[in-house]
Amino acid sequence: MQFTLESSSRVNLVRAYSRSQLHIGESRVQRSCIVTADRLITDWEPRCFEALAAAHLAALLALEPQVVLLGTGLRQRFPPAAIGSLLAGRGVGLEVMDLGAACRTFNILVQEDRRVAAALFLE
């Protein structure tokens, strides 16, 4: 799906997404990634949602978000309970949704100057 957004700031926005790639700002991403207003991490493991474990959250927590959006691919799937527990224990909110909803929600929250990090999975 293609998005058309106008923004006067220089923040990362998800411009488009599909089952095979994301367009974030001027970048094309073809694997799982983490995106914030000013960072794009494309070498994040895990490569697929099924491999997600609590140990993978270190990269997210290092960004000090208020909320983490977990975009679980083309359909909404829920992570292991340990992931939600770890984030809640650090005072970080977690919202789990399909990829499209996560992209749209990320764009809204980042334009509201919220400290949001999105972990996005294509698969």
TAHU-V24085 format. One record per backbone hydrogen bond with DSSP energy under -0.5 kcal/mol. CO is the residue of the C=O (numbers start at 1). NH is the residue of the N-H. If there is no record, write none. Layout:
<<CO/NH> <CO/NH>>
This chain:
<<1/17> <3/5> <5/7> <13/15> <13/25> <15/3> <16/23> <21/18> <22/24> <22/29> <23/15> <23/16> <23/25> <24/27> <27/24> <27/29> <29/22> <33/120> <34/41> <35/118> <37/12> <39/36> <40/42> <41/34> <48/51> <49/52> <53/56> <54/57> <55/58> <56/59> <57/61> <58/62> <60/63> <60/65> <61/64> <66/93> <67/117> <68/70> <68/95> <69/71> <69/119> <70/72> <70/97> <71/121> <73/99> <80/83> <80/84> <81/85> <82/86> <83/87> <84/88> <85/89> <86/90> <87/90> <87/92> <88/91> <93/68> <95/70> <97/72> <98/102> <99/103> <100/104> <101/105> <102/106> <103/107> <104/108> <105/109> <106/110> <107/111> <108/112> <109/114> <110/113> <114/116> <115/66> <115/67> <117/69> <117/119> <118/35> <118/120> <119/71> <120/33> <121/73>>
